[in-house]
Amino acid sequence: MRAVVLLCLLEAVFAQANDYTWGGPGEDKNGKDRAVDPNTDNVCVTDQASCGCCLMQQTIHRMKMFFNTSLNELEKELMKAKTVLNNIRASRSAFSVAITNRKDLTCYGPFRDDRLIVYKHVFINLGGGYSEDSGIFTVPRSGVYSLALTVYSDAGSPGNTLAACAGLQVNSLMVAGPREKNMQDQEDSATIVVALHLNAGDQVAVNLPIGCFLCDDDSHYNTFTGFLLYATD
């Protein structure tokens, strides 16, 4: 009885196996191409034997969806990074200038009235905030700035009046100013460094008071420097 059942099962298995060939999906028992619907691009749709192929295509489709979504997210993050980088580049602001670059010592002043010092020699003017024509630094972006001013003067000979003085101004208001007036030194210098919160459009300059004079040459004894520490807008 068992032998009969076993033979029946083997016959059923072989009968089912004849539906598949080594030719794979899309071929008949003799290895010839089966008729495929010309309106169907995918043979897996019309051939039940290609179920594995269909599953593979579904997996590929899911992978495409995953990679496309990931690519879109990466592109968004890249755009954000580019925006941040452009903002950083746009906010870069730094300048450093000196009165002159002449080989011979040349003095600026004294004058009968207060005047802004126009620094003609530019070491750096990143962002273009400093004007060589007016001597004014116009703040491009609100933030905390570091400003430094160094003054130097030479009386010419001992006993002459020495008047090395200047004033750092923001919107024509005095912030700080080194001052040296006496008849004891032939030459002297002084430096101030401050950190200020400035608003976009503020104007920073150096004022030369009445009677004061500064002397400079290509050694650059008189310098005016400022740069943005960090933006606040």
Short mmCIF file of the C-alpha atoms (twelve columns), coordinates in Angstrom:
data_MODEL
# 
_entry.id   MODEL 
# 
loop_
_atom_site.group_PDB 
_atom_site.id 
_atom_site.type_symbol 
_atom_site.label_atom_id 
_atom_site.label_alt_id 
_atom_site.label_comp_id 
_atom_site.label_asym_id 
_atom_site.label_seq_id 
_atom_site.Cartn_x 
_atom_site.Cartn_y 
_atom_site.Cartn_z 
_atom_site.pdbx_PDB_model_num 
ATOM 1   C CA . MET A 1   0.000  0.000   0.000   1 
ATOM 2   C CA . ARG A 2   2.780  2.400   0.888   1 
ATOM 3   C CA . ALA A 3   4.528  1.614   -2.394  1 
ATOM 4   C CA . VAL A 4   1.403  2.504   -4.351  1 
ATOM 5   C CA . VAL A 5   1.057  5.837   -2.574  1 
ATOM 6   C CA . LEU A 6   4.739  6.624   -3.160  1 
ATOM 7   C CA . LEU A 7   4.413  5.889   -6.881  1 
ATOM 8   C CA . CYS A 8   1.391  8.176   -7.134  1 
ATOM 9   C CA . LEU A 9   3.247  10.988  -5.425  1 
ATOM 10  C CA . LEU A 10  6.281  10.606  -7.703  1 
ATOM 11  C CA . GLU A 11  4.022  10.650  -10.750 1 
ATOM 12  C CA . ALA A 12  2.410  13.894  -9.554  1 
ATOM 13  C CA . VAL A 13  5.803  15.489  -8.925  1 
ATOM 14  C CA . PHE A 14  7.141  14.571  -12.362 1 
ATOM 15  C CA . ALA A 15  3.941  15.792  -13.996 1 
ATOM 16  C CA . GLN A 16  4.313  19.176  -12.284 1 
ATOM 17  C CA . ALA A 17  8.006  19.359  -13.089 1 
ATOM 18  C CA . ASN A 18  7.266  19.067  -16.784 1 
ATOM 19  C CA . ASP A 19  5.698  22.553  -16.618 1 
ATOM 20  C CA . TYR A 20  9.172  24.075  -16.033 1 
ATOM 21  C CA . THR A 21  12.210 23.930  -18.248 1 
ATOM 22  C CA . TRP A 22  15.863 24.858  -17.933 1 
ATOM 23  C CA . GLY A 23  15.126 27.607  -20.433 1 
ATOM 24  C CA . GLY A 24  13.562 29.672  -17.651 1 
ATOM 25  C CA . PRO A 25  10.504 31.898  -17.655 1 
ATOM 26  C CA . GLY A 26  9.105  32.766  -21.028 1 
ATOM 27  C CA . GLU A 27  9.885  29.393  -22.706 1 
ATOM 28  C CA . ASP A 28  7.731  26.330  -23.176 1 
ATOM 29  C CA . LYS A 29  8.609  22.698  -22.435 1 
ATOM 30  C CA . ASN A 30  10.565 22.440  -25.665 1 
ATOM 31  C CA . GLY A 31  12.616 25.562  -24.919 1 
ATOM 32  C CA . LYS A 32  10.690 27.727  -27.396 1 
ATOM 33  C CA . ASP A 33  9.446  31.221  -26.561 1 
ATOM 34  C CA . ARG A 34  5.927  31.420  -25.280 1 
ATOM 35  C CA . ALA A 35  3.550  33.944  -26.768 1 
ATOM 36  C CA . VAL A 36  3.777  37.199  -24.835 1 
ATOM 37  C CA . ASP A 37  1.289  40.005  -24.862 1 
ATOM 38  C CA . PRO A 38  2.936  42.734  -26.997 1 
ATOM 39  C CA . ASN A 39  1.255  45.351  -24.827 1 
ATOM 40  C CA . THR A 40  3.027  44.021  -21.768 1 
ATOM 41  C CA . ASP A 41  6.607  45.161  -21.177 1 
ATOM 42  C CA . ASN A 42  7.219  42.663  -18.436 1 
ATOM 43  C CA . VAL A 43  7.064  38.943  -19.138 1 
ATOM 44  C CA . CYS A 44  6.648  38.379  -15.407 1 
ATOM 45  C CA . VAL A 45  3.096  39.644  -15.633 1 
ATOM 46  C CA . THR A 46  1.942  36.952  -18.090 1 
ATOM 47  C CA . ASP A 47  4.090  34.055  -16.957 1 
ATOM 48  C CA . GLN A 48  3.216  32.474  -13.607 1 
ATOM 49  C CA . ALA A 49  6.528  30.666  -13.648 1 
ATOM 50  C CA . SER A 50  8.260  34.020  -13.353 1 
ATOM 51  C CA . CYS A 51  6.914  34.798  -9.891  1 
ATOM 52  C CA . GLY A 52  10.458 34.939  -8.537  1 
ATOM 53  C CA . CYS A 53  11.342 37.478  -11.179 1 
ATOM 54  C CA . CYS A 54  8.331  39.571  -10.180 1 
ATOM 55  C CA . LEU A 55  9.384  39.480  -6.560  1 
ATOM 56  C CA . MET A 56  12.861 40.577  -7.586  1 
ATOM 57  C CA . GLN A 57  11.419 43.465  -9.570  1 
ATOM 58  C CA . GLN A 58  9.319  44.515  -6.594  1 
ATOM 59  C CA . THR A 59  12.426 44.470  -4.436  1 
ATOM 60  C CA . ILE A 60  14.318 46.547  -7.020  1 
ATOM 61  C CA . HIS A 61  11.417 49.004  -7.124  1 
ATOM 62  C CA . ARG A 62  11.483 49.366  -3.329  1 
ATOM 63  C CA . MET A 63  15.243 49.895  -3.445  1 
ATOM 64  C CA . LYS A 64  14.809 52.581  -6.110  1 
ATOM 65  C CA . MET A 65  12.218 54.320  -3.955  1 
ATOM 66  C CA . PHE A 66  14.536 54.137  -0.950  1 
ATOM 67  C CA . PHE A 67  17.557 55.480  -2.836  1 
ATOM 68  C CA . ASN A 68  15.514 58.232  -4.500  1 
ATOM 69  C CA . THR A 69  14.152 59.327  -1.121  1 
ATOM 70  C CA . SER A 70  17.632 59.229  0.416   1 
ATOM 71  C CA . LEU A 71  19.038 61.201  -2.527  1 
ATOM 72  C CA . ASN A 72  16.338 63.853  -2.148  1 
ATOM 73  C CA . GLU A 73  17.110 64.191  1.551   1 
ATOM 74  C CA . LEU A 74  20.843 64.470  0.843   1 
ATOM 75  C CA . GLU A 75  20.182 67.149  -1.776  1 
ATOM 76  C CA . LYS A 76  18.119 69.120  0.753   1 
ATOM 77  C CA . GLU A 77  20.896 68.881  3.342   1 
ATOM 78  C CA . LEU A 78  23.429 69.939  0.709   1 
ATOM 79  C CA . MET A 79  21.354 73.004  -0.129  1 
ATOM 80  C CA . LYS A 80  21.142 73.892  3.572   1 
ATOM 81  C CA . ALA A 81  24.912 73.525  3.919   1 
ATOM 82  C CA . LYS A 82  25.488 75.716  0.846   1 
ATOM 83  C CA . THR A 83  23.147 78.369  2.261   1 
ATOM 84  C CA . VAL A 84  24.996 78.398  5.583   1 
ATOM 85  C CA . LEU A 85  28.347 78.580  3.783   1 
ATOM 86  C CA . ASN A 86  27.168 81.464  1.598   1 
ATOM 87  C CA . ASN A 87  25.934 83.331  4.687   1 
ATOM 88  C CA . ILE A 88  29.297 82.822  6.355   1 
ATOM 89  C CA . ARG A 89  31.123 84.069  3.268   1 
ATOM 90  C CA . ALA A 90  28.794 87.054  2.989   1 
ATOM 91  C CA . SER A 91  29.370 87.971  6.634   1 
ATOM 92  C CA . ARG A 92  33.171 87.946  6.429   1 
ATOM 93  C CA . SER A 93  34.419 91.414  7.227   1 
ATOM 94  C CA . ALA A 94  37.954 92.497  8.082   1 
ATOM 95  C CA . PHE A 95  40.133 95.487  7.317   1 
ATOM 96  C CA . SER A 96  43.547 96.706  8.311   1 
ATOM 97  C CA . VAL A 97  45.035 99.972  7.060   1 
ATOM 98  C CA . ALA A 98  47.929 102.376 7.632   1 
ATOM 99  C CA . ILE A 99  48.284 106.097 6.941   1 
ATOM 100 C CA . THR A 100 50.874 105.809 4.197   1 
ATOM 101 C CA . ASN A 101 53.359 103.557 2.477   1 
ATOM 102 C CA . ARG A 102 55.961 106.211 1.681   1 
ATOM 103 C CA . LYS A 103 59.624 105.538 2.410   1 
ATOM 104 C CA . ASP A 104 60.164 108.956 3.976   1 
ATOM 105 C CA . LEU A 105 58.530 109.784 7.314   1 
ATOM 106 C CA . THR A 106 55.460 111.913 6.579   1 
ATOM 107 C CA . CYS A 107 53.278 113.612 9.187   1 
ATOM 108 C CA . TYR A 108 49.495 114.005 8.998   1 
ATOM 109 C CA . GLY A 109 48.461 117.277 10.684  1 
ATOM 110 C CA . PRO A 110 48.312 119.315 12.797  1 
ATOM 111 C CA . PHE A 111 45.162 121.058 11.575  1 
ATOM 112 C CA . ARG A 112 43.056 123.916 12.909  1 
ATOM 113 C CA . ASP A 113 39.990 121.737 13.151  1 
ATOM 114 C CA . ASP A 114 39.151 118.109 13.798  1 
ATOM 115 C CA . ARG A 115 39.550 115.852 10.781  1 
ATOM 116 C CA . LEU A 116 39.039 112.227 9.999   1 
ATOM 117 C CA . ILE A 117 42.238 110.354 9.257   1 
ATOM 118 C CA . VAL A 118 42.215 108.840 5.793   1 
ATOM 119 C CA . TYR A 119 44.357 105.714 5.863   1 
ATOM 120 C CA . LYS A 120 45.669 105.235 2.333   1 
ATOM 121 C CA . HIS A 121 47.644 102.018 2.628   1 
ATOM 122 C CA . VAL A 122 45.378 98.961  2.767   1 
ATOM 123 C CA . PHE A 123 46.660 95.642  4.087   1 
ATOM 124 C CA . ILE A 124 43.302 93.917  3.763   1 
ATOM 125 C CA . ASN A 125 39.740 95.013  3.097   1 
ATOM 126 C CA . LEU A 126 37.718 91.807  3.153   1 
ATOM 127 C CA . GLY A 127 34.120 92.614  2.390   1 
ATOM 128 C CA . GLY A 128 34.922 96.104  1.092   1 
ATOM 129 C CA . GLY A 129 33.628 97.892  4.188   1 
ATOM 130 C CA . TYR A 130 36.512 100.358 4.416   1 
ATOM 131 C CA . SER A 131 36.680 103.359 2.073   1 
ATOM 132 C CA . GLU A 132 40.102 104.651 1.056   1 
ATOM 133 C CA . ASP A 133 38.491 107.917 -0.038  1 
ATOM 134 C CA . SER A 134 36.777 108.837 3.232   1 
ATOM 135 C CA . GLY A 135 38.667 106.759 5.810   1 
ATOM 136 C CA . ILE A 136 35.343 105.395 7.075   1 
ATOM 137 C CA . PHE A 137 34.521 101.772 7.766   1 
ATOM 138 C CA . THR A 138 30.825 101.102 7.161   1 
ATOM 139 C CA . VAL A 139 29.582 98.093  9.122   1 
ATOM 140 C CA . PRO A 140 28.173 95.544  6.637   1 
ATOM 141 C CA . ARG A 141 26.431 93.321  9.171   1 
ATOM 142 C CA . SER A 142 25.311 93.647  12.771  1 
ATOM 143 C CA . GLY A 143 27.565 91.848  15.215  1 
ATOM 144 C CA . VAL A 144 30.421 92.092  17.658  1 
ATOM 145 C CA . TYR A 145 33.554 93.637  16.159  1 
ATOM 146 C CA . SER A 146 37.116 93.904  17.375  1 
ATOM 147 C CA . LEU A 147 38.647 97.321  16.687  1 
ATOM 148 C CA . ALA A 148 42.270 98.324  17.222  1 
ATOM 149 C CA . LEU A 149 44.001 101.667 16.801  1 
ATOM 150 C CA . THR A 150 47.711 102.421 17.074  1 
ATOM 151 C CA . VAL A 151 49.103 105.976 16.896  1 
ATOM 152 C CA . TYR A 152 52.664 107.212 16.573  1 
ATOM 153 C CA . SER A 153 54.185 110.653 16.251  1 
ATOM 154 C CA . ASP A 154 57.627 112.225 16.047  1 
ATOM 155 C CA . ALA A 155 58.257 115.737 17.349  1 
ATOM 156 C CA . GLY A 156 61.260 116.091 15.036  1 
ATOM 157 C CA . SER A 157 63.777 116.947 17.765  1 
ATOM 158 C CA . PRO A 158 63.931 116.936 21.581  1 
ATOM 159 C CA . GLY A 159 62.129 119.859 23.181  1 
ATOM 160 C CA . ASN A 160 59.487 120.208 20.473  1 
ATOM 161 C CA . THR A 161 55.880 119.643 21.388  1 
ATOM 162 C CA . LEU A 162 54.791 116.048 20.874  1 
ATOM 163 C CA . ALA A 163 51.106 115.573 20.161  1 
ATOM 164 C CA . ALA A 164 50.327 111.974 19.323  1 
ATOM 165 C CA . CYS A 165 46.585 111.683 19.749  1 
ATOM 166 C CA . ALA A 166 43.519 110.382 17.939  1 
ATOM 167 C CA . GLY A 167 39.984 109.299 18.678  1 
ATOM 168 C CA . LEU A 168 38.092 106.169 17.648  1 
ATOM 169 C CA . GLN A 169 34.564 107.183 16.665  1 
ATOM 170 C CA . VAL A 170 31.334 105.348 15.917  1 
ATOM 171 C CA . ASN A 171 28.746 107.492 14.145  1 
ATOM 172 C CA . SER A 172 30.804 110.609 15.064  1 
ATOM 173 C CA . LEU A 173 30.709 109.735 18.785  1 
ATOM 174 C CA . MET A 174 33.977 109.200 20.643  1 
ATOM 175 C CA . VAL A 175 34.510 105.642 21.881  1 
ATOM 176 C CA . ALA A 176 38.160 105.678 22.964  1 
ATOM 177 C CA . GLY A 177 41.293 107.573 22.127  1 
ATOM 178 C CA . PRO A 178 45.011 107.354 22.904  1 
ATOM 179 C CA . ARG A 179 46.604 110.690 23.720  1 
ATOM 180 C CA . GLU A 180 50.202 111.810 24.310  1 
ATOM 181 C CA . LYS A 181 50.984 115.522 24.593  1 
ATOM 182 C CA . ASN A 182 54.236 116.710 26.167  1 
ATOM 183 C CA . MET A 183 57.637 118.223 25.466  1 
ATOM 184 C CA . GLN A 184 59.657 115.471 27.111  1 
ATOM 185 C CA . ASP A 185 59.676 112.845 24.381  1 
ATOM 186 C CA . GLN A 186 60.708 113.245 20.781  1 
ATOM 187 C CA . GLU A 187 58.523 110.306 19.724  1 
ATOM 188 C CA . ASP A 188 55.866 108.153 21.286  1 
ATOM 189 C CA . SER A 189 53.112 105.679 20.436  1 
ATOM 190 C CA . ALA A 190 49.999 104.181 21.986  1 
ATOM 191 C CA . THR A 191 47.466 101.452 21.186  1 
ATOM 192 C CA . ILE A 192 43.842 100.740 22.101  1 
ATOM 193 C CA . VAL A 193 41.794 97.581  21.429  1 
ATOM 194 C CA . VAL A 194 38.046 97.386  22.036  1 
ATOM 195 C CA . ALA A 195 35.193 94.987  21.268  1 
ATOM 196 C CA . LEU A 196 31.916 96.665  20.323  1 
ATOM 197 C CA . HIS A 197 28.493 95.599  19.218  1 
ATOM 198 C CA . LEU A 198 27.821 97.450  15.974  1 
ATOM 199 C CA . ASN A 199 24.745 97.603  13.777  1 
ATOM 200 C CA . ALA A 200 24.686 97.312  10.023  1 
ATOM 201 C CA . GLY A 201 25.273 100.760 8.538   1 
ATOM 202 C CA . ASP A 202 27.212 102.160 11.504  1 
ATOM 203 C CA . GLN A 203 30.239 104.218 10.500  1 
ATOM 204 C CA . VAL A 204 33.559 103.756 12.272  1 
ATOM 205 C CA . ALA A 205 36.431 106.194 11.766  1 
ATOM 206 C CA . VAL A 206 39.443 107.764 13.455  1 
ATOM 207 C CA . ASN A 207 39.400 111.458 14.299  1 
ATOM 208 C CA . LEU A 208 42.495 113.663 14.539  1 
ATOM 209 C CA . PRO A 209 41.850 116.357 17.163  1 
ATOM 210 C CA . ILE A 210 43.000 119.971 16.783  1 
ATOM 211 C CA . GLY A 211 46.760 120.359 17.280  1 
ATOM 212 C CA . CYS A 212 47.519 116.644 17.041  1 
ATOM 213 C CA . PHE A 213 49.648 115.066 14.332  1 
ATOM 214 C CA . LEU A 214 50.723 111.544 13.410  1 
ATOM 215 C CA . CYS A 215 53.820 110.504 11.470  1 
ATOM 216 C CA . ASP A 216 54.183 107.410 9.349   1 
ATOM 217 C CA . ASP A 217 56.249 105.747 6.637   1 
ATOM 218 C CA . ASP A 218 56.479 102.281 5.103   1 
ATOM 219 C CA . SER A 219 57.133 100.856 8.567   1 
ATOM 220 C CA . HIS A 220 53.436 101.529 9.291   1 
ATOM 221 C CA . TYR A 221 53.504 102.967 12.804  1 
ATOM 222 C CA . ASN A 222 49.882 104.136 12.558  1 
ATOM 223 C CA . THR A 223 47.364 101.393 11.906  1 
ATOM 224 C CA . PHE A 224 43.604 101.022 12.105  1 
ATOM 225 C CA . THR A 225 42.161 97.501  12.198  1 
ATOM 226 C CA . GLY A 226 38.762 95.908  12.637  1 
ATOM 227 C CA . PHE A 227 37.063 92.584  12.009  1 
ATOM 228 C CA . LEU A 228 33.811 90.787  12.754  1 
ATOM 229 C CA . LEU A 229 34.008 88.373  15.665  1 
ATOM 230 C CA . TYR A 230 30.495 86.989  15.167  1 
ATOM 231 C CA . ALA A 231 27.262 88.179  13.606  1 
ATOM 232 C CA . THR A 232 24.126 88.794  15.695  1 
ATOM 233 C CA . ASP A 233 21.453 89.036  12.992  1 
# 
